Each structure stands twice: as C-alpha cells, then as structure tokens.
C-alpha cells in the first residue's frame, strides 16, 4: 500500500501493468470518504493536481503499476 498523498501542483497518470491495482481517491478535502477505482492491466487513471489518493493491493498476487507525474511548472 502507498499511503495517502497528493502531487501538489502536478497532475499524475497511473498505468496498471499487471494484477489489480486499487486507487482510492479522496472525494473532498479532509473527508474520510474515498472513491475506489480498480485498474487492471492496460488501464490508466488520470489524477488532477492536488488530488489526495493512495494505491492499495488487496490480493496476494503482485500488482504492478507505474506512475507518471507531470513535470514541474
């Protein structure tokens, strides 16, 4: 699991390479509720800047993904 974080002023792209990757996205700042999005191999998710999120693998099988942050402005 990757703990809650944001990329501040940078956008981020998550690309699932294998397994199942669950991305939890905080719905509102300082809210305990989160939207859960499951990515499988070949799927991607765009995260706007300042979006708090975390990545979770709920299975025993390995999940692989890469993240691509936008370059600093």
C-alpha positions, -999 to +999 in steps of 0.1 A: +000+000+000+011+035-008-002+059+019-024+089+013-006+117-006-010+142-034+014+155-060+006+191-050+006+213-082+014+183-105-010+160-123-004+123-122-011+094-145-012+058-131-008+029-156-016-006-145+009-032-158-003-064-141-026-077-114-053-055-099-045-020-086-070-003-064-067+035-063-086+053-035-093+089-043-104+113-015-137+128-025-134+161-005-105+175+013-105+164+050-131+138+043-129+102+054-148+090+024-130+078-007-139+066-042-124+032-051-112+027-086-099-007-097-074-008-126-064-040-144-035-045-168-036-019-196-059+006-178-049+040-167-062+067-144-056+105-146-053+123-113-057+161-114-033+182-093-039+184-055-059+151-056-053+131-024-051+094-032-035+061-022-028+029-040-038-005-025-032-041-034-059-062-017-048-095-033-019-119-025-008-117-062+016-090-071+002-058-086+024-037-109+019-002-120+039+029-129+030+065-121+039+094-143+038+129-126+036+159-148+069+179-150+071+209-126+058+241-140 
